[in-house]
Structure formats: C-alpha cells, structure tokens
Amino acid sequence: MTDVFADVGHMLRELRPAQPVYCIYPQRYRTWTTSFVQGFPGRVLYAVKANDDPGIIRLLYESGVRHFDCASLPEVARVAELLPDATCYFMVPVRLRGAAAAAQQKYGVRHFVIDHAEGIAALAKEIDMPGSVIFARMAVHHESAMSDLSAKFGAPPATIPSLIEAIAATGAEPALAFNVGSAVTDPEAYRYAISVAAGVMQTLPRKLRLVDIGGGFAMPYPGFPVPPISEYFAAVREAMTALPLSEDGEILCEPGRALAAPGLTAVVEVLMRKDDRLFINDGVYGIFWELRLKGHDRYPAAAYRDGRPLAGKQREFRLYGPTCDNIDVLPGAVGLPADIRAGDYIEFSRIGAYSLSGRSNFNGHYSDTIVTIEAD
C-alpha cells in the first residue's frame, strides 16, 4: 500500500521529500483506460514493459483491461500473481531457456509468438502446442514511428504463409502479429500495416481468428503534438474491414505508453540554480531515461514552493540530473516560473510510460517512493 494524499501540495507540505516522489493518480488512469478499452475495436492487451508497478497494473485491470502482453517470465509471474483472473500473453519471439515451459505449466499461458522457423521448434520442446495459440510476427514499419520495432523482430511478409502452415502442423492455432513501431505520429501507419497483413492473409489456405496489430499509439507531450486517439481507432476500424478473418475473428492491440503514461507524475526538488540551468534530484539515469531516445524531449511541468503552486512570468531552463555524468541533462528546455530557486519542486506529468520500469541506481541515486494522489 502506498501513502495517500489529497493533492501534491499536501504531499510536499507533509513529507518535504529529499528524494524524488512518483505520484499515481488513480482517477486519471481509470478515466483514460476505460475510454481506451471502450474505444478500441477489439481486444486490448496492456504491454507490461511500459510500467510494471503493481498498483498501476491493478488500476488498469479495475478499468477494464483483462489481457496483458508480457515479454519475460517475471512479467508473466507479476501479472498472474497479482491478478489470477487475467490472461497473460508471452509475446516475445526469443525467450530464455525454460521460460515458455514455466509460463505454461505454472501460470497457464497459452499465447506465444515466433518470427522464425527455429522459434517453432524451440516452443514445441517446451509447451503443449495443441491448445496453444502461436502468433507469427511479421515485420512492418512506417516512417511516422519514432522507433522501428521490426528492426529486431519480425519475419518478412513473404515468409509468413510458410510460418503459419508450420505452426498449424504442430497442432497449435496459428495467428498473425505485427508492430508498426513505437510512438506512431500518423494513424495512416495502421492503415498501411493492416493492408500489408490483409495481403498476406489473402494468400493463406485458412482463415485466421486473431490478428495482433501491436502498440505504438502515441501520447502528446510539449513540442510533440499527435492526433487524438480517436483518429487512430478510426483508422484501425476502417482498415480492419479488409482482413479476411474467420467468423469469430478479432483484432488485438498491445498499448504500453497509451495506457501507462497519463496517470503518473514525478515530483523532483531543485537542488541548485545557475542562471538558466537547474540541477534537480532525478535525471536521465532515473525517471527521465526515455528522453534519450527519439521522440518527445520533455514532459508537462508545474512548479511548487512551500507546497503551493508557483506561478508568474516564465522562462526556459535546461535541467540537469544529480549524477556526476556529463550526459545527465534533459534534452529539451522546460518553461518554468522565472524566479524558481533551490528548494522549490517541479511536478512532471504524463510520465508513466517507460520511466519507473527503466530507471537505474547509477551513482547511488534511486528513489522508490511512490504515493497515491486522490485529486484527478
């Protein structure tokens, strides 16, 4: 259980924290997740890698997510032990030896993915193929994605029919999966990828029941505008009509960022000010590590002094983390009150994706203080 506060101001006045504090806003998660699950025209799997905090996983479940995309046995175990009624999918084409067997035997996992013939043989040595669903992952990428998720995994479209037939020959149910990329900024990417999938499926001697279109649904950040999520859903809904699915067919998606981002904030302290440079107690080796990748370069930010919002004329600041490393600097300038000073705090919003799950203890800097904020 985490400590609960009415709002960030109350938390700051009570704790006066010297370490970063990560704030879960349950109502933000509930509102957004419910809307996402109701709006997507298919089955929603949460990609646990985006944020594996137990409290957040429970909130997503309470808000309608019943299926979880796991990329390792520990992720499977975490979800299964927290939520015995949830369905886990082991959706990574290459696994540690014995992981698939443990996932099926201990946690009842039935859904797996491969992208190469060797992957089929490897799975068959560990799991019962009859009764399992095996996705063949296809490589497909769109230029609007900030990261090419087909660079490492995914078989060329021309080879998918032979993989599908090889899966069927084992007694498993074959299915199709792809991931057009991470932080996709143009809904057209889904129309394109689904059209490629439709072309492949039309050559198959059998109709598939399940097609997993991956994740990639982008979130807006300062300086990084993206279309509303409804436009992504509309593109998917329109394109999926071309898929030759079986009568009971269904599409799946694997959002990570789109579900994890909205409801978590990070509250950090300003340690020192040097003109337009602020030194804070978290950085790119901690909660901000994702900013080193292509995409957005900052988060929405608000300042606090003495536990109350700090307003006034703004100027842009460069922010530096607490470690001794010279690269520990946030890439984007952040607009904050011009008179901000040491001892003030900054709350960064929409930081729930790829933050807690990737932070390190480099230089001994690490905070695990997570609280709940009742305000919405």
C-alpha positions, -999 to +999 in steps of 0.1 A: +000+000+000+012+035-008+007+066+012-024+086+001-026+124-002-053+148-013-030+165-038+007+172-045+007+202-023-004+182+008+022+156+000+050+182-002+040+200+029+038+168+049+069+150+035+092+178+023+109+149+004+146+150-003+142+121-028+121+121-060+085+111-054+064+093-080+027+100-078-001+077-090-034+095-099-060+066-099-088+086-113-067+097-143-059+060-150-095+049-146-110+076-168-085+072-196-082+034-196-120+029-196-122+052-226-094+034-244-109-001-238-143+010-249-130+029-280-106+003-295-125-021-319-110-053-305-092-069-275-068-047-255-036-061-241-015-039-218+022-041-225+036-046-190+071-035-200+059+001-202+053+002-164+052-029-142+042-012-109+017-034-091-006-005-082-008+006-118-014-029-131-043-033-107-058+001-117-057-009-154-074-042-145-101-024-125-107-001-155-114-030-179-080-044-191-082-082-188-053-092-211-016-085-206+013-085-231+043-099-212+079-100-225+095-122-198+087-149-173+090-124-144+064-101-161+041-131-165+046-140-128+039-105-117+006-102-135-006-138-127+001-134-090-015-100-088-045-109-110-053-146-111-082-140-135-062-120-160-049-136-192-011-134-199+004-135-234+041-143-237+046-120-267+084-120-274+098-142-302+130-151-283+128-163-247+152-176-220+155-214-220+127-229-199+107-197-197+079-208-220+076-241-202+073-224-168+048-198-182+025-226-194+029-251-166+029-227-137+007-198-150-014-214-177-001-192-206-015-203-240-005-174-263+031-172-276+048-156-306+076-166-331+092-149-361+114-178-374+111-215-380+136-222-353+112-205-329+085-230-336+108-259-328+120-243-297+085-237-284+074-273-293+102-286-270+087-267-240+050-263-244+019-283-254+013-270-289-023-283-292-044-259-273-019-231-277-022-200-299+011-192-317+014-158-335+037-154-364+052-120-361+055-100-394+080-072-400+063-040-410+073-004-403+061+031-410+081+063-412+059+080-387+070+058-359+098+071-336+112+036-332+114+007-358+101-023-339+107-045-369+144-039-369+150-067-343+119-089-346+096-099-374+097-121-405+094-107-440+058-107-452+066-132-480+077-158-454+046-155-432+025-181-450+051-208-445+054-200-408+016-201-404+014-235-420+044-248-399+026-236-368-007-253-378+013-286-385+022-287-348-015-287-337-014-252-324-037-225-336-018-201-359-024-163-356-007-132-370+010-103-352+030-072-362+041-039-346+043-009-368+066+010-344+067+030-311+052+064-307+035+064-341+026+100-350+003+093-380-027+070-379-021+062-415+006+038-403-021+014-391-040+015-424-007+007-442+003-021-418-031-037-418-033-036-456+000-055-457-014-080-433-046-084-454-025-090-485-006-118-467-038-133-452-055-135-486-028-159-497-034-183-469-053-216-473-070-209-439-087-180-422-072-167-390-091-159-359-067-135-343-046-106-356-024-086-332-017-051-345+008-042-318+010-009-299+026+024-309-004+047-300+013+080-293+007+104-265+010+142-268+038+160-250+051+196-251+066+202-285+053+167-297+017+171-309-001+140-322-036+133-334-063+124-308-066+087-300-100+086-318-083+091-351-060+061-345-091+040-336-109+052-367-080+042-389-079+008-374-117+003-376-117+013-413-087-008-423-097-040-404-127-045-427-102-057-453-089-085-431-102-120-441-108-131-406-128-162-395-164-156-384-153-154-348-122-133-357-109-105-336-081-080-336-058-073-307-036-044-297-007-041-272-007-005-259+021+003-234+026+041-234-010+048-243-022+032-210+008+038-187+016+074-194-015+095-183-017+088-146+018+090-132+038+121-123+073+127-109+080+153-083+116+164-080+134+190-060+156+218-074+190+214-058+207+244-073+202+272-099+229+286-121+212+313-142+191+294-167+203+259-155+185+240-128+201+210-111+174+185-099+174+153-079+164+130-108+177+126-143+183+105-174+197+077-154+164+077-134+128+086-143+138+106-174+158+078-191+134+076-221+142+111-232+175+099-246+155+082-274+140+096-305+106+113-298+094+138-273+121+157-253+102+169-222+071+165-201+044+189-189+058+207-159+045+227-129+064+243-101+057+244-063+071+264-034+063+257+002+038+231-010+018+256-032+017+261-069+043+286-081+031+309-108+045+341-125+064+350-157+081+321-172+115+315-188+130+284-203+155+263-183+179+234-190+176+207-164+205+186-151+203+154-131+221+146-099+248+123-111+284+131-119+279+121-156+281+150-181+253+134-202+228+136-173+209+165-188+173+166-201+174+173-238+145+198-240+143+232-224+114+234-199+093+265-193+091+273-155+085+304-133+114+328-138+121+331-101+123+294-094+151+285-069+167+258-049+142+242-025+113+245-050+098+214-065+087+205-101+060+181-110+063+164-144+031+149-157+022+122-182+055+104-172+041+069-165+054+051-196+090+038-197+100+056-166+097+035-134+105+003-153+138+016-167+154+037-140+187+027-126+207+033-094+237+048-112+259+068-088+237+055-060+207+078-070+175+058-068+141+065-053+113+041-048+089+065-031+055+060-047+024+077-034-012+080-044-029+113-051-067+115-048-071+146-070-079+140-106 
